[in-house]
Amino acid sequence: MLVKAPKNMFQLINMLKR
C-alpha cells in the first residue's frame, strides 16, 4: 500500500508520523 501510494501520500504520512 505504501509502495503503491503516490509520493504525495507518502509525504503526508511522514508528516503525520513526525
C-alpha positions, -999 to 999 in steps of 0.1 A, spaced: 0 0 0 27 25 10 48 15 -20 17 18 -43 7 51 -27 19 82 -46 47 105 -33 21 130 -21 6 104 2 40 93 14 49 128 24 16 132 42 22 100 62 57 112 70 43 145 84 17 126 104 43 102 118 66 132 126 
